Amino acid sequence: MFDITRDYESNVFNEKVMKERLPQKVYTSIASSIRARTSLDPAYADIIANAMREWASEKGATHFTHWFQPMTGITAEKHESFINFQGDRELTLEFSGKELVRGEPDASSFPTGGVRATFEARGYTAWDPTSPAFVKGHVLYIPTAFCSYSGEALDKKTPLLRSMQALSKQGKRILKLFGAGDDVDVLTNVGAEQEYFLIDESVYNERPDLIYSGRTLFGSPPPKGQDLDDHYFGVIKPRVAEFMQDLDETLWSLGIASKTRHNEVAPAQHELAVVYESANTATDHNQLIMETLKTVAPMHGLVCLTNEKPFAGVNGSGKHCNWSISTSTGENLLNPGKTPSANARFLLFLSAVIRAIDLHQDLMRISVATAANDHRLGVAEAPPAIISIFLGDELTEILEAIKSGNDVAAKKRIQMDIGVDVLPQFAKDTTDRNRTSPFAFTGNKFEFRMVGSSLSISGPCFILNTIVADILGEFADRLEKASDFKAELTALIKETIVAHERIIFNGNNYAEEWTVEAQKRGLLNLRSTTDALPLFTAPENVALFERHGVLTKSEVESRAELLLEGYKKILHIEALSMLELAHRGFVPAVIDYSTNVAKSIEKKKKLSDKFNTSLEENLLEKLSTLGAALGTDIEALETALANADEDADTLDLAKYYNAKVIPAMEKLRETVDALELLVDRDYWPLPNYGEMLYSVK
């Protein structure tokens, strides 16, 4: 029986375990290094490694791995046993400080975007002590960064750590102007929500498109989708509840503070949310969450889908990234306080975020750009591709007053009275929620709602950290030179609000009027990944990342190359999957069923020429027409793929797939989905949407 008070973090080499198992001076040294984010004293590496190995062995671990996050989007691991030999083949269990601190995976086999040639194989993993080691199964997992032989970042962790360092450096300059000491640090905190679908394993195994691509490439909508909104926050089915309980207990043992679970809007869709923590640890934990979702589900005869749009016509899945910054003393720098209009420090940090988002709309869009997320954005509760900020009425009113030079009277919070005596009264929030906004202020943090459900949150976080760090540095440069700090501060906040008010929008982001209005304001509307990614390598963006030591020019270019290449590869896999299903499944099904209908007509006429066969003849005509279209659409998709120039520039090839292959895929799907509604279920080769979305009883 799992006891949460006893078993929480039971599989984590956390600070409590270190304090118990390490000599006092070693514990003090590593604890200090973690808090200050400074290098560990190498003299203590062997002591820490030995203590870690002994602890892991007691947990049943026989191997260790340097766990890292290459540019594949998933995690990587190579298991090494603790086995060693001494003297005359005497078996011992050993784990050295060198093995803890550094590893050497084969870098050439991971995506590099041209940073490394295939023959340049050496790469390094380096222990990240700020994210605790843990035991999973029989393996000790050591979170690490991954770089090439020549030092280029080849992973998702390194730029995130660099960006956190950059934000801390510039944030400390601002805090110092407000009287903080040199020892006060600025931290980035994140709480990621994770949406996902659960379907029965039996129907999943009958859908090759789900197996190959993670989403359904065909499927007509069921009679009932999410029309009644009855799934949202509905009673959790016992089978799903058992899965969720096992999931939570597994996550809790790994120190992942899974806090909230509920049914989402679409049938078979659910959500998990965690407690805030350091952006680095939150990123590692979210990767573990996605892995655990997929490993626990089969234990209950289920399959977990984390693709952004596994089913057309219902909500896709996002990963709302709740981002905030705080001091090392525990103050939330995005907390307005009781009188936000009088909180100059809050207004300055808020202004920095507003300016950063407006100036770097392209990078915010790039941070969530994938082929899968393109299907989700702007549809069914996902925000559109246009970046804007929701602040709510109170903050907007304060900023308007600052802009105009007027005073803002402090507002007393309204007490909610629902009109039933037995129900409690409570204070009404000062602002509503806007579920359509890409980047919404929600009390003391920003919620970045564009992040796709399968993405690592590292990308959005390191970009957000970097652009805010840049503006804080810009603000610090100006304020540090001011002869009258208060006057300069007031002027800076006002100028920033006036210059960037176009990015603030509190209305309905789904409305067509907003698209028109956003264009008038000069906001970007980067609808597809191929619209967004070319801007990644713009000179001003490269200069931004280099200025703060987050990415070098070659690292930016390699990431842009990898993202474009990944976009094309995903579409290629999907197109080939569609053709395989069409040739081996849909074409035979249509032929067989059409033949059966034709035989039925012939049989009826033989029995009596008085029998009316108009129903069958109409059906056969529709089948014949759509069958012919099916053949045409298959040929069109095959032609589109054949005409792709694989030797072309990566961007040109990605744009070709966007312009030619996607429309051919959409046309083939349209025809197949129409045929699905005509062909008898016994002939159709795939489970339908209803069978999948309502498969978990």
N, C-alpha and C positions, 0 to 999 in steps of 0.2 A: 504494500500500500504506500503510495507516494505521500509524503508529509512535506508540504510546501515550506514550512518553517525550518525543517531539518534538511531537506534535499535541494533547496534552491542553491544554485551554483555549486552543487556537489561534484560536478565534473570540471570545475574551473580552477586553475592554478592562480587564485586571486590573492589579494593583498593579505587576507586573513591567513591563508595557507602559507604564504611566504613568511609571514611574521612568526608562525609556529615552527617552520622547518629550517629557516636560515639563521646563521649567527646574527646577533644584533647589528653589528657594524655593516654586514652585507645587506641585511634587510633595509637598514636606514639609507644606505647608498642607492639601492635600486628604487626604493620608494621615492626618494628625492629626485632621482633621474626621471622617473615616470611623470611626477608632478611638474617638474621644471622643463620636461621634454629636452633633456640633455643626454649626451652619450654616457653609457654605462662604463664604469671602471672595468677595463678588461681583466684586471687581476682577479675579479670575482666571478668570471664567466664559468669556470669549472665547478665552483661551489654551487652556483645556481643550477647549472645543468644536472649535477648529481642529485640535488634535492628534487628537481623536477622529475627526473627519471624514477627515483624511488617512489615518489607520490603517484606517478602514472602507473608504475608496475603494480602498486597496491590496488589500483583501479582496474587491473587486468590488461593494461597496455603492454604489448610485445614489440611494437614498432613506434617510430616517430616520423613525422613528415613536416616539411616546410610548406605550409599552406599559403598559396598566393593567388592573385587575381589577374591573370593575363588578359590580353585584349580580346579574348574569345567571348567575354561577357559572363563566363562561369568561372568556377574556381579550379585550381589544379593542385595535385598532390602526388608525391612519389614516396612510397613507404620504405623505410630502412629499419631493420630490426636492431634491437639493443645488443644482439649477440656479438661477443668478441672472444678471443682466446688468448690465454697467457701460458707461457712455459710450454710444457708438453701437452698441448691441445687441451688445456684446462678451460672449461666454459665459464665465461663471466658475462655479466650484463653491464654495459658501459654506455655512457652518453657524455661526450666531452663538451667543454665550453666552445671549442671550435665548431663542433657539429650544431650546437645551439645557435651560434651567432651567424654562421654562413653556410649556404648550400650552393650546389652547382648543377642546376637542371640544364638540359639541352635547349639553348635559346633559339636555335634555328628552326625548331619544330613548332614554335609559337608564332602567331602573327606579329610582324614587326613593321609593316607598312614601308619596307624598303630601308629601314634603319640598319639592318644587318643582312648580309648575303647568306645564302644557305650554307656555304662552306664555313662561315664564321659562327661556329656552334656554341661557344662558351657564353654562359650567362650566370648571374649570381642571384641568390635570394638572401635577404638580410633580415634578421629578427627585428620585429617591431614590438618592443616591450610595453608600449602604451596600450596594446590590445592583448588581453590575457590569453595564455595558452589553455587548451582544454583537451579532454579525452572524449573521443567518440568511438564507440565500438572498442576495438583493441589497439587504437592508435592515439598517440599523443600528437595533437595538432598545434603547430607553432606559427602564428600569423607572421607573414613576412612580406617585404617589398621585393620586387623583381626588376632587375636591370640587366643591360647587356654588358659584355666584356669591356666596352669603352664607356660605360656609365649612363647610357640613355635609359630613361624609364620605359619599361615594356609592359607596365601593368596599370591597374586602376588605383592602387593605394598610394603610390609615390606622389603623383600630382596633388592628391587630396591632402597628404601630409604637408607638402610644400605650401599649398594654399592656406592651410590652417596657420602655418608659421607666418605667412605674409599678412594675414588678417590680424594676427596677434601683434605683430610688429607695428602696424599702422594704427591699430586700435589703442595700443598702449600710449602712443603719442597723444592721441585725443584725450585719454583719461588723465594723463599727466597735466594737461592744460586745465582740467577740472579739479586738480589737487590730489590725484591719486599718487601713491608711491611707486617706485620702480619695480617693486615686487608684485604688483597687481597685474595679472595677465588677462588677456581676452581670449575667450574660448568659444568655439563653434559647437552648437548643440542641435541635434536632429532627432525627430521622432517620425519614423516612416510608417505609413499605413500600407497594408498589402491586400489587394483584392485578388480573388482567384475563383475558378470554377471547379466543382467536383462532379464527375460523372461516373457511372458504373463501369468497371473495368471491362466487362463483357462487350458493351457497345463501343467502347474506345478501340478495342482490338479489331473491330469490324470496320473501322474508319481509317484507311491508309493515309488520308490527307492529314488527320490529326497526328498520326504517328510520324509522318515525314516533316510536317511543317508547324504543328502545334495549333493550327486553326482549321476550321472547316472551309474547304475551297468550293464546296457545293452545298446546297440545302435550301429548300423553300421554307418560309416561316411557318410555324405551327399555328393552328387556329387560336391558341392562347399563348401569348408570350409574357411580357411584363405589363400588359394593358391594365390590369386591375391593381397593380402595385401591391399585391397581397403577399408577395414574398419578402418584401423589405421589412426587416425587423420582426418577421413572422416567427412562429414557433419553430425551433430548430429540430429537424427530424432526429430521432434517436440514433440512427446510424451515423449521421453527421456529427451529432453531439459527442458520441464516443470517439470519433476521429479527432475532434477538436480537443477533447480532454487529453488524449494521448499526445497530441501535438504540443499542447501547453506544457505538459509535464516534461516532455523531452526538451523543449526550449528552456524551461525554468532550470533544469539541471545544467544547462549550458550557460546560465546567467543571462538569458534573454528575457527581459521583463514583459512578456506577452500580457497585455492588460485587458483588451477589449476584443470580443468576437461577436459576430452577428450575421444574419442573412443580409445580402445586398439586394438591389432592386431586381435584377434579372433572375429568372428561375435558375437554380443550381449555382448561383453566385454567392460568395461569402467574403467577409473581410476580417482581418486581424490587425490590431494596432498595438504598438509597444510604448513603453515609457521613454521619455527623452534621455539621451546620453551623448557623449562626445561623438562628433560626426564620424570620426575614424572607427570607433567601436560600433557605432550604429550601422556603418556600411558593412563591416565584417558580419555583424549580426543579421543584417537583412539578407546577405548571401546565404547564411546558415538557415534562415527561415525558408527561403525558396528551396534549398536542398531538402530540408526536413519535411516540408509540405509534400514533396514528391516521394520521399521514402516512407513516410507514415501512411499515406493514402492507400497503397496496395495492401497493407496489413488489414484494411477494412474492405477490400474488394473494390476500391475506388481508384480513380486517376485524377490527379490535380493538374489543371491547365492554368498556366500563368501567362499565356500569350495575351497581348493587348486586345485582340478582337477574335476570340475563338468562334463566335456565332454572330452572323449578320442579323441586323434587325433588333438586337437587344443591347443593353449596355456593355461596353467594353470594360476592361479592367485597368485601373490606374494604380499608382503608388504615390499617394499624396505625401510630399516631402515637407514636413513641418520644420522650419529652419529658424533658429534664433541665435543671438550672441549674448554672452554673459561675461562677468568678471570672475576671476578665480576666487573671489570672496563670496560668490553666490548671487550677485545682483544681475537681474535680467536687463540688459541695455535697451531692449525693445518694450519694456514695461512702461506705459504712459504715466502710471501713478494715478493718484486721485484727481490731480489737476494737470492734465497733459499740457495745457497751454502755458503753464508756468514751469514745465520741466524742460529746461533748455538742452540738457544733455540728451534726453530722449529725442527731442525735435531735431537735434543735429544728426544723430545716428539714423533717424527716420529719413531725413533729407538725403543722407548719403545713399541709402538703399534706393530711394526714388530716383536719384540722379543715375545711379549705377544701372538700374533696370532700363531706364529710358535710353541711355547712351549705348547700351549693349543688348538691345532686343535680339539682335542676330545670334549672339552667343547663347542667350537663354533658350532660343528656339533650337539651336544646334545641339544643346545638351540633352534634348529629348528626341532627336531626329533618328527614326528607324522606319523601315518599311512597315513593320507591324503597327507602330504607333500612328502612322499616317492614316490607317483605317479608322482609328479611334477618335482622333482630335476633331472637335466640332460636332460630334454626334452623341446623342443620348448621355447627357450629364458630363461629358468630357469637354473641357474648355476648347475654344477655337485656336487656330494657329497664330492669331494676333495677340501679341503680348500687351497686357495692360495690368494695372494695379487697382485692386479694390481696397479702399480705406474705411469705408463706412461713413455715416452722416456726421458723427461727432468730430472725427479727425479731419474730415474734409472741411467742415465748418471752421475749425481752428486754423487750418492752412489758408482758407479764404480770408479769414480775418487778418492773419499775418501779412498776407499779400497786399491787402488794402490798407493796412496800418491801424485797424480797429482793435479794440479790446474785446475779449471773449469772456462773457460771464460764466463762472463755474456752474455746471448744471447738476442739479440734484437728481439722483437716479429715481426713476418712477417705480413705485411698488406695484407689482402685478396683483390684481384682485380678480380672480376667475369667476367670482359670484357664487361660490359654494362655501358655506361657513366652515365646513370641516377641512377644506383644503388649505394648505399653508400659503401665506403671502410671501413673495420673494421679490428681490430687486430685478427690474428689467435690465437686460444688457444694453449698453449704450449704443450698440450697432447691431444690425442684422447680419446674417451670413449670406454670402453670394456664392452659390455652388457652380456658377458658370464662369467665374473669374479664373484666369490662369495663375494669378499671383495675388492672394488675398491676405490682408491683415486680419488676424483672428484673436485680438485681445492683447497678446504679448509676443506674437511670433508671426511669421509669414508662412502661408501654406502654398507651396508650388504644386499645382494640381495637374500639370501637363506631363509629369513623369509617367512613363509606361510601366506596366506591372512586371515586365520581365527584365527591366533595366537595372543595372547597378546604380545606386544613388550617388556613387562617387562622382560621376560626370556632372550632374546638376550641382552638387555641393562644391566641387572644386572651382567650377566656373562662377558660381554665386559668391564664394569666398573671395575669389580673385578680383572680381569687378568691384565689390564693396571695399576691399582693401585698397584698391587704386583710388577710389574717391575719398576714403578716409585720409590717405596720404596727401591727396590734393588739398583737402580741408586743413590738415595739420600744417602743411607748408604755408598756407595763408595766415592761419591763426597764430602760429608761432612768431610771425613777424609783426603782429598787430601791436600798436602802442596802446590801444584801448580795446582790450579783449572782448568786453561785453558788447560794445558797439559793433565791432567787427563780426562777432558771432551772430548778432541780430540781423545784420546786413546780409551775411552769408546764407542764413536760413531763408530769408525772404527772397533773395536772388535765385536760390535753387528752386524754390517753389514756383516762382514765376516762370523760370526757364523750362520747367519739366512738368507743368500741370497737364500737358496733353496725354501723359501716360496714365493718369488717374481716371478711372471710369467705374462708377458704382452701379451701372445699369445691367441690362440683360445682354450678355455677350453673345447669345445665340441669335439675337434679332438681326435681320438683314440691314436695318437702319444703322446698326453699329458698324458693320463692314464699310458702309458708305462714309460714316462719320470718322472712322479710324483712318480711312484713306485721306480724308480732308485734313486730319491732324498730322499726316505724314508718318503714321505708324506702319511698320512692315507687316506684310501678310505673306509669309513664307509657307505656302500651303503644303509643299511636299519636301521630303528629305533632299531631293536634288536641287530645290530652290535654296535651301538653307546651307548645306555643307560647303559649297564653294566659298562662302564668306568666312569660314574658319581660318583660312590662310591669308586673309586680307592683311596687308602690312601693319595696320593699326592694331589688329588682334594679336599678331605675332609679337609686336613691340610690347603690348600689355603683358603677355605671359612672361616674356623675357625680363621685363622691368622688375617683376616680383619673384623671379627665379622659379616659376611654377612649371613652365615648359620652355624648352629651347625651340628655335625655328624648325630644326629637323624633327623634333618630337611632335610639334603641331602638325607639320606636313604628313608625318607618318600616321597620325591619328585620323586626319582627314582622309587619307588614302584608304585606311582600313575600314572606316565607316562607309565610304562609297563602295568599296569592294564587297563589304558585307551586305549592303543594300541590294546590289546586283545578284549576289549568290543566293540570297533568300528568295528573290523573285524567280530566279532560274530553277531552284528546287521546286517552288510552288507550281511553276508552269509545267515542268516535267511530270509532277505528280498529277496534275489535271489531265495531261495527255494519257498517262498510264490508266487512270480511272476511266477516261472516256473510251479508250480502245478496248480495254479488257472488261469493263463493266457496263457502261451506259449503252454503247452501240449494240452489243449482244442482247441486252435487255429490251431495247426498243424493237430490234428485229424480231425477237422471239414473241414479244407481246403483240406486235403488229400482225405477225403471222397467225397467232391464235385468234385475233379479232377477225381477220380475213376468213379463216376457216369457219368461225362462228357464223359469219354472214353467208358463206357458201352452204353450210349445213342447214341453215334456216330456209334458204331458198329451195334447197332440194326437198325439204319436208313439205313445203307448200309455198307457192308463189304469192299467197295471200298474207304471209307473215311480213310485218313491217320491220325493215332492217335499217331505218333511218338513223337510229341511235348509234348502232355499230358503225354505219358508214360515215357519220359525222366524226366519230372518234377516230376511225381509221384515217380520215382525211387530215385531221389535226396531227395525228402521229406521223403521217407521211410528210406533212409540211415541216414540222419541227425536226423530224429525222433528217430531212434534207439540210435544214439549217445547221443541225448538229455536225454533219459531215463538213459543211462549209466552214464552220467555226473552228473545227479541229484543224483543218488545213491552214486557216488563217493564223492560228497560234503557232503551228509548226513552221510556217513561213516567217513569222516574226522572230522566232528563235534562230532559224537558219540564217537570217539576214543580219543578226547581231555580229558585229566585227569584234571578235575577242582580242584582237591586237590593238584595238583603239585605246585612246586615253581613258583612264578609269572613270573620270567625270563624264566624258562623252558616252561611254558605254552605259553608265547608270542612267543618264538622261534618255538614252535610247530605250532602255527597259521601261522607264516611266512613261514615255510618249507612245511606244508601240506595243510592248509586251503586255503591260497592264490592261489597256483597252481590249486587246484580244482575249485576255483571261476573263475580263468582265463580261464580254459578249458570249463566250462559251458558257460561263456560269449561268447567265440569264436564260439561255436555251435549255440547258440541263435542268434548271430549277422548274421551268415550265413543263418539261417532260415528266418530272417527278410527280406532278399533280395529275397526270393522265395515266401513267403506267401503273398497272396493278402492283400492289405492295409485294406480292409473292415473287414478282419478276425483278423488282428494284434491288440493286446490289448492296446498298448502304442503309444503315439505320437512319431514320429521318430525324428532324430537329426535335419533334415531340418525344421520340424515344430516347434521345440523348438528354434533353433538358429535364425530363421528368423520370430519368432512369433510376434515381436513388429513391427507394420507397421508404 
